[in-house]
């Protein structure tokens, strides 16, 4: 069983640079054809400082910021029991290529269901750019099968 004393655990914040190539790759994977997501010249012509990050990009940053092996060790779990249960997004400001985004993560709840056969670990994640502006928040729900 995952230790409920981990509720409130704050991970060390990690700062990541938003890379143009990753934005293009995600836009392609999502089928996003708008040139502000794929063509730096078009983004600049539209008055943007760089390529615009496509929707759901904060999840990519969250994955990059979290060492999954360390996360599993912290929870006392194994990767083969992990399911991604849910992700909710709140957007406050755009993310652009070249931004430096600091990802902060805290475990907000641990819930047992089906007499412990399932455990849910919920976290809140905050994404702050180099200007100190919170650009997004996500709420993640990890599910562990027993």
N, C-alpha and C positions, 0 to 999 in steps of 0.2 A: 504494500500500500504506500502511496505517495504521502510523505509527511506534510500534514496540513500546517505545520509551523513555517513552511515555505511561503505561505500567503504573506504578501508584502515584500518578498525578496526582490531587491532591485539589482539588475545586472549592470555591469560597468557599461557606461555609454560608449558608443563607437561612432567615429566620424568617417564617412565614406564620400569619395568624390563621384559625382554622377557622370558616367562616361557616355559619350555620344554613341559609341558602337552598341552599348547595351540598350540604349533607348531605341535605336534603329531595329535591333534584333527583336525586342519586345513588341514594337509596333507591327513588325512583320508577322510575328507569331499570333498577335491579336487580330490581324487583318485590318489594321488601322492604316488607311491609305492617305490620310491628310498629310500634305507636305510639311506642315509645321512639326510633325513627328519624325519625318524621314529625311528631309533636305535642309541642311543648315542655312543655305542661301535663302530658301523660301521662308524659313523661320525669321531670319534677320529682316527680310523684306516686309514681313508682317509686323515688324517692330519688336520682336522678341529678342532677348539676349542670347538665345541659343535654341537648340531643339527642345520642344516641350515634352515632358515625360508623359507617356500614355497612362490612361487609367490603370490602376492596380500596381503601378510601379513601386509604391511604398512597400508592398509585400516582398519584392525582390530585395530591397534594402534591408528589410527585417531578416530575411534568410541570410544575407551576406553578413549581417552584424552578429548573428547568433552562432556560436560554435555548437553544432548539434551534438557532438560527442560529449562535450562538457555539460550541456543541458540534460542529456540522458543520465549522466553520472550524478548530477545534482538531484534529479528526481528519483534515482535508484531504479531506473527503467531501462528497457532495451528498445532499440529502434524498430525491431519487427513487431512490437505491440502498438506502435504509434500510428494514428490516423489524423489527418488534418480535418477538423470538424467544421470550422466556420471562420470567416474573416469578414469583418465589417470595417468600412472606411468612412472617415470624415475628412473632407478636403477643405483647407482654409486659404491656401495660396499655391500658385503653380510651382512646379519643380522643373528646372532647366538643366541642360547639359552644362557641366562645369561647376554646378552648385556643390557645396560641401554640406552634406546632411548628417547631423548627429542623431543617432537612433538611441532612444532610451526605452528600456523594457522593464516592467514590473509584473510579478505574478499577483493577480487580484483575487483569485478564488480557486479552490480545489473541491470538486464535488464528486461524491460517490453515487452511482446509480446501479440498479439491478443487483443489490446486495454486494456491491464492490466488484462486480464483473466488469464494470466500466468506470473509469475515472476521467474526469474532465479537468484540465488545467487551463485556466483562463488568464490571459495577460492583456495589459494595455501597453501600447507602443506609441511613442511620441517622436515625430520627425521635425527637427528644427534646422533651418538653413544657416548659412554663415553670417547672416544679418541678425540672428537671434529670433527670427520669425518662425513660429510653429506653422508648418506647411500642411501637415496631415497628422491624423491619429488613426490607429487601427486597434481593433479588439480581436484577439485571436483565441480560438478555442481548440486545444489539442485534446484528442481522445486517446486513452490507453485501454486496450482490451486485456483482460486477465484470462 
